[in-house]
Amino acid sequence: MRILLLGGTGEARALATRLHPDYDIVSSLAGRVPDPALPVGPVRIGGFGGVTGLRQWLGDNEIGAVVDATHPFAATMTAHAAQVCAEIDLPHLVLSRPAWDPAGAVLVDSDVEAAHVVADQHYSRVFLTTGRSGVRPFADSDAWFLIRVVTPPDADMLPVHHEVLLSRGPYGYDDEHTLLRDNRIDVLVTKNSGGLLTEAKLRAAADLGVAVVMIDRPPLPAGVDVVGTVEEAAAWVAGLEQ
């Protein structure tokens, strides 16, 4: 059985390592990040062309099961995979890392709502870690932003007062504490991505008294099978052969 592993996350790479070469897997990356960290085994990069393209690709490549280990905010890909797998009765699993505890944070539903909170609360120095696509709603803000991204945003996305920090995790507590302190940050804006790679910023913010505005995760499609760890996903794949 050939398995499509929708990836681009640390969990996806760890799962590929667990499965390869005992299972016939092909990992798929969206291709939005330059020089991505690649998993072991065969890899394809790029989109599928929506639901129709994904359905065609699964058939053409004789895929027998799909494991979706994409980022928790990759809602479109997750929805497309769930829809197609349900339509063609293909085994399908979502590996979704546990979310962070939002206690103490202002929880919002979107980056647009996060921008409204920053403006309404008159925060002046913002650490923005929502990724390249989450920068645009803050473009008209009068605040100063430290914007940490993997890929530089387009110029028209950026607020007037900013510094762009090109960086890729993981990040440790001491470095995050220093970054927040030295830049006199008064609010951290982040997505509830979960996981350990970037969690240290939340602990540093709490210790420094920095406010947190957290964008909630999009809901998963109804009825999908979900696990929270690589070990559980590997066990699910093993169970397909029983």
N, C-alpha and C positions, 0 to 999 in steps of 0.2 A: 504494500500500500504506500502510495506517495502522499506525503503530508505537506500542505502549504502552511508555513509559519509566517504570519504577518508580524513584522518585527520593527526594529528601530529603537528598541529599549534595551537596557541592561538585562532585564528578565528574559527577553527574547534571545539574546546572545547566550545567556547561561543555559537556556533550554536547548538551544541548538547544540551546545557543547555536550549536554547530557544525552541527546538523541543520536548525534552523528558519531560513527558511521553505522550504528546498529539499525537505524531507520532511514528510509529514503525520504529526506526532507529537502525542501527548497524554501529559503528565506526570502521574503519580499520587503524591500525598503522603499519608502515613498520618494526618496531622492531630493528632498528639500534641503538637506544639510550637506555642505561641501565636505569631501573627505570624511565620510562617516566611518565609525567603528564597525567593521564587518564581522559577522558571525562566521563560524566554521561551516564548511559545506557549501553547496551551490547557493548562489544569491542572484536574484533579479532586482533591478532598481527601476522605479518609475511607477506611474499609476496604471490602472487597469482600464480606464475609460468608462467609469460608472458601473451600474448594476449589469448592464448588458455585456460590457467588456469583461467583467469579472466572471460572469456565468460562462462566457465563451472560453476564457482562459482556463478555467477549472476543467472544462470538458476536454479541451485540446491537449491538456497536460496530464490527463487521467488522474486528477487529484481525488484521493479517497477520504480525506478529512482536512479540516481547517482549524488551526489554533491561532486565535487573535491575541497577540501579545503586544499590540500597539500602545502608544501613550494613552493614558486615561482621557485625554482631551481630543483624541483622533476620532471624534464622534461620527463623521461621515463614513470613514472606512469601516468602522465597527458596525454601523447600521447597514451598509451595503453587504458586508459579509454575512450578517445575520439573516438578511432578507433572502439572499441567493441560496444559502445553505438550507434554509427552511423550504424554499421552493423546490429544490432538487433532492431533498431528503439526504443531505450530506452531514456526517458527524461534525460537530462544531463546538468549540470551547473558547471561552474568553478567559485569558489570564490577566487579572486586574490586581495590581499591587494594592495593598491596604491604603486607604486614605489617611491623611494626617488628622489628628484631633483638632477641630477648629475652635476649641474652647479659648476664649479670650480674644479671638479675632472678630472683625466685622465680616460676616459672610455675605457675599454678593453672588449674583447669577451670571455676570458677564463682565468683560473688561470695560464696557461702556458704563455700567453701574459703578465699577471701581473708580473710574475717573470722576464720576459725580461725587463720590464719597470724599476723594482727595480734595476736590474743590470746595465742597460744603464745609469740611472740617479745617480748611485753610492750612493744610500741611504745606511746608515750605521746602523740605528736602526729602526726596522720595527715592527709595531703592526699588526699581522696577525689574521684576524677574519673570514676566509673563511670556517671554519669547518674542520673536520678531513680529509676529502677527498681532500681538497685544499692545503694541506701542501707539498705533494711530489714534485711539480715543483720547490720548493725553496731549495731542499735538498743540492744542490751544491753551494749555495750562500755563500759568505764570510761575509755577514752582520750578525748582531745580531738580533734575533727575539723574541718578546714576543708573544707567540702563545696561543690564548684563544679558548678553545674547551670544549665541553661537555664530549667527549670520548677521551682518550689519543691516539695519533697517534702511529703507529708502529715505532720502533727505526730507521728502514731504511728509513723512510719518512723524518726524521728530519735533518735540517741543523746542522752544527757543533756547532755554537754559538746560543744558544736558552734558553729560559725558558718557560715551559708549565704551563699555568694557567687554571686549571679545574674550570669551572664556567658556570652557566646558568642564563640568564637574567630573569627579566628586569634589566636594568642598568640606574642609574640616572646621571644627568649632572655632579654634583660635584665629584662623584667617577671616572667618565671617565676623567674628566679634571685632577684630581690628578694622575691617572694612566699614562696618556700620559706625563704629566710634569715630574713626578718623574723618569720615565724610559727614559727620554730624547728622545722620539720618534720623528723621522723626517718624517715618512710616515706611513699612515694607509692604509692597503689593506683589502678591504671588498667586499662582494657581495651586489648587489642592492636588498636586501631582502625586503625593505620597512617596514612599520609599526612603532609603537612607542616604542616597547620593547627594541630595540637596537639602536634607532636613535640618542641618546644623544652623542655617540662617534663622530658623524659628526659635531655637534655643538661645541663640545670641541675641535676637530681638527681645525675647522675654527678659533676659538678664539685664539688658540695657534700658528697659522701659520703652522700647520702640513699638509703636502701634503696628498692627498687622491688618491689612485688608486682604481677604482670601477669596478667590473666585471658586465657587463650588463646581464639582464635576458635573458634566452632562450625564443624565441617566442612561443606563445600559438598555438596549432593546429588551422588550418584555419576552420572557420565556427562555432566554439563553442560559446555557450552563456556564457557571462562573467558578473559578478557583482563584486563590490569592497568592499561591507560591509556585515556584518552579517545580518543586518536588511533587505537588499535587497534579500539575500539568503533565509531568513525565509519567506519573502513574496512570493518568487518563489515557495517554497515548498507548501505554503498554496494554491497557485493558481492551483496546480496539481489536487486538489479535486473539482475544479469548472467546 
